[in-house]
Amino acid sequence: MCSEPRYDPIVLAATFGNVKNLRQKSYTMPLGPQLQVQWRTPEGARNMGHRKRRTEEIFQELDETGR
């Protein structure tokens, strides 16, 4: 999208198009294993449930105040 060549033009020209070195690399980390690790410890599991508990508290407060 940035109009830059995908491969390093200097290396590509020097090797007559045989070696294609990417100009940039991106790494992805799967989300599933990261979430599994969070649930391993009691503290991690408690932290993962924080949003649910907080949301329930907010809804209960709204019901009590009538807003």
Residue pairs with C-beta under 8 A, 6 or more apart in sequence:
4 23
5 12
5 23
6 22
6 23
7 20
7 21
7 22
7 23
8 21
8 22
8 23
11 19
11 20
11 21
12 19
12 20
12 21
35 48
37 44
38 44
38 45
38 47
38 48
39 45
39 48
